[in-house]
Amino acid sequence: MIPANTRGPGGVIVRYGDAEAEHVLSVYADLRCPYCKRMELDLGAVMERAADEGRFAVDHHFATFIDDSAGGSGSMEALAALGAAADEGQKPFMHFLRALYADQPSEDVDAFADRDNLLRLAGEVEALHTDAFRQKVAERTYLPWAAQVSAAFGTSGVRSTPTVLIDRTPVPVINSMGYAVTPEAFLAEVTSR
C-alpha cells in the first residue's frame, strides 16, 4: 500500500503543497536526527506557510540510517506512522511531523519504536483522532512503504540530513554552530534562486 499525498515511483516522496508547483523544495531528513529537529522546529512552519502561499511545494524524503547507527527501529516506525498521517491529508501530515520532532528522544533512545508512544504524539493532531489512522499505526500498515522510502534515500546521492534543495540547488538550513538558520536567511536563500 502507498499513502495518499505521495509521488514518485512507489510513492516514496511525501508532497506538501500544490501538486503542479513550479518550484519544489526537497527536504531530506531522518526522524531521529537531532539536526533535523532543529531545522523542523525553527523552519518547518516557515516552509509550510511558504507552500501555502504557493511559493513552492515541499517534497519530503526520509532516511532511517539512525536506526542502523544508533540501533533500534524508531525512524522506520515513525515513518510508517507518518504514512498513515499522509492518508489523512497534507495538514495532518505536517502537524504530526512537527509533533514527532517536538518530542524527539535523544538518538540513543528508541522511543519512536513504541507504537503507543507514536499514537500518544498523534493525539496532539486533531485530524488524526480517527479509527482508520490508529488502526494503520497499530497494524504497521505502512512499514513496507517506509522501507521503500528509506531505500530510495539510500540511492538518492544525499549523504547527510538535513539536506534541503530548492529546484535541486542546495539551501543552507543549519549554520556553522549546528543550529537552524534564521527564517529570514532561509527565505532569502530560497527566493534568490
C-alpha positions in Angstrom: 0.0 0.0 0.0 1.1 3.6 -0.7 -0.2 6.5 1.3 -2.1 9.4 -0.2 -0.3 12.7 -1.0 2.8 10.9 -2.2 4.6 10.9 -5.5 7.5 9.4 -7.4 8.0 5.7 -8.1 6.4 3.7 -5.3 5.1 6.9 -3.8 8.4 7.4 -1.9 8.1 11.2 -1.7 5.5 12.9 0.5 4.4 16.2 -1.1 3.1 19.2 0.9 1.6 21.9 -1.3 0.4 22.2 -4.9 0.9 19.0 -7.0 1.7 21.2 -10.0 4.0 23.7 -8.2 6.6 25.4 -10.4 9.2 25.3 -7.7 10.0 22.4 -5.3 11.8 22.5 -2.0 13.2 19.0 -1.4 13.8 18.2 2.3 15.9 15.1 3.2 15.6 14.1 6.9 15.7 11.3 9.4 13.0 11.5 12.1 15.6 10.6 14.8 18.2 13.2 13.6 18.7 16.0 16.1 19.8 18.5 13.5 16.6 17.7 11.5 14.7 18.5 14.7 16.4 21.9 14.9 15.6 22.6 11.3 12.0 21.5 11.6 11.2 23.3 14.8 12.7 26.6 13.6 11.9 26.4 9.8 9.1 23.9 9.4 6.3 26.4 9.9 8.1 28.8 7.6 8.2 26.1 4.9 4.6 25.2 5.4 3.4 28.8 5.2 5.5 29.5 2.0 4.0 26.3 0.4 0.5 27.5 1.5 1.2 30.8 -0.2 2.2 28.9 -3.4 5.9 29.9 -3.4 6.9 26.3 -3.7 5.8 22.8 -2.8 7.7 20.8 -0.3 8.8 17.2 -1.1 9.8 15.2 1.9 12.4 12.4 1.5 13.0 10.3 4.6 16.1 8.3 5.7 16.2 5.8 8.5 20.0 5.4 8.9 20.0 6.4 12.6 18.2 3.1 13.2 21.3 1.4 11.9 23.9 3.6 13.5 22.3 4.0 17.0 20.3 0.8 17.0 16.5 0.3 17.0 13.7 0.8 14.6 12.2 4.2 15.6 13.0 6.1 12.4 11.2 3.3 10.4 8.3 3.0 12.8 7.7 6.8 12.9 8.0 7.0 9.2 5.3 4.3 8.8 3.1 6.3 11.2 3.7 9.4 9.1 2.5 7.5 6.1 -0.8 6.9 7.9 -0.9 10.6 8.6 -0.4 11.4 4.9 -3.5 9.4 4.2 -5.5 11.8 6.4 -4.3 14.9 4.5 -1.4 17.3 3.9 -2.0 19.3 7.1 -2.3 16.3 9.4 0.9 15.0 7.9 2.7 18.3 8.6 1.4 18.7 12.1 2.3 15.1 13.0 5.7 15.6 11.6 6.1 18.7 13.8 4.8 16.8 16.9 7.3 14.0 16.3 10.2 16.4 16.1 9.0 18.3 19.2 9.1 15.1 21.2 12.1 13.5 19.6 14.1 11.4 22.0 17.9 11.5 22.1 19.5 9.4 19.4 20.4 6.6 21.8 16.7 6.2 23.0 14.5 4.3 20.6 11.2 5.7 21.8 9.7 6.0 18.3 9.7 2.2 18.1 6.8 2.2 20.5 3.6 2.4 18.6 1.7 3.5 21.7 4.1 6.4 22.0 3.5 7.4 18.3 -0.3 7.3 18.9 0.2 9.4 22.0 2.0 12.0 20.0 -0.6 11.8 17.2 -3.2 12.7 19.9 -1.8 16.3 19.6 -3.2 16.4 16.0 -7.0 16.6 16.0 -7.3 15.3 12.4 -5.6 12.1 13.5 -8.2 11.2 16.0 -9.7 8.6 13.7 -10.0 4.8 13.9 -8.5 4.4 10.5 -5.3 6.3 11.5 -5.0 4.4 14.8 -5.5 1.1 13.1 -2.9 1.8 10.4 -0.3 2.7 13.1 -1.2 -0.3 15.3 -1.1 -2.7 12.4 2.1 -1.1 10.9 0.3 -0.9 7.6 2.9 1.4 6.0 6.0 -0.3 7.3 6.8 -1.9 3.9 6.3 1.6 2.3 8.6 3.1 4.9 11.3 0.6 3.9 10.8 1.6 0.2 11.2 5.3 1.2 14.4 4.5 3.1 15.8 2.5 0.2 15.0 5.5 -2.1 17.0 7.8 0.2 19.9 5.3 0.0 20.1 5.7 -3.8 19.4 9.5 -3.8 23.0 10.6 -3.6 22.2 12.6 -0.5 24.6 11.6 2.3 23.5 13.6 5.3 20.5 15.0 7.0 19.1 17.6 6.9 19.7 18.4 3.3 17.5 20.9 1.6 17.4 21.8 -2.1 15.3 24.4 -4.0 14.9 23.2 -7.5 17.9 20.9 -7.0 20.1 23.8 -5.7 21.4 23.3 -2.1 20.0 25.7 0.5 21.7 26.0 3.9 19.4 25.3 6.8 21.9 24.6 9.6 24.6 27.2 10.4 28.2 26.6 11.4 27.2 26.4 15.1 24.9 23.5 14.4 21.6 25.4 14.7 19.0 26.3 12.2 19.5 29.4 10.1 17.0 32.2 10.8 13.7 32.2 8.9 14.8 35.4 7.2 18.0 33.9 5.9 16.3 30.8 4.8 13.6 32.7 2.8 16.2 35.0 1.3 18.1 31.9 0.0 15.1 30.2 -1.5 13.7 33.3 -3.1 17.0 34.3 -4.7 17.0 31.1 -6.8 
